[in-house]
């Protein structure tokens, strides 16, 4: 994890500057600005607002649509296209981790450490699997000119169907 990001999240978790942003809970503006600058992103008003919403609530998994709803409730004037662009920019610089589910659905994880996920099919929710609970025994050889960047394991969950009674 990026050390600057750890400081930001720790300060947010400790309630630093609590209450400065009313009913919303998020990282203090100063800390978001520091985090963005540390990865080479200009702290625009929209990046600041989205970073504040994303990183101020601890580790979690969001889709672009979920963040758009949060931004709308928080009265942050931003388009869905801008949210997608920002999420991809944050992912490229290592502030977020993108998890693909069903090919067309992507979640963005604020926890960028090495870990795997459960996907709850009927709830469309992603849950962290503790790192030691999944062991990948043999990594395949990458094709010539490539290297394995990371391995993502997504374990799909569904509710058990009750056994039929005769």
Secondary structure, 3 states (H helix, E strand, C coil): CCHHHHHHHHHHHCCCCCCCCCCCCCCCHHHHHHHHHHCCCCCCHHHHHHHHHHHCCCCCEECHHHHHHHHHHCCCCCCHHHHHHHHHHHHHCCCCEEEEECCCEEEEECCCCCCEEEEECCCCEEEEECHHHCCCCCCCCCCCCCCCCCCCCEEEECCCCCCCCC
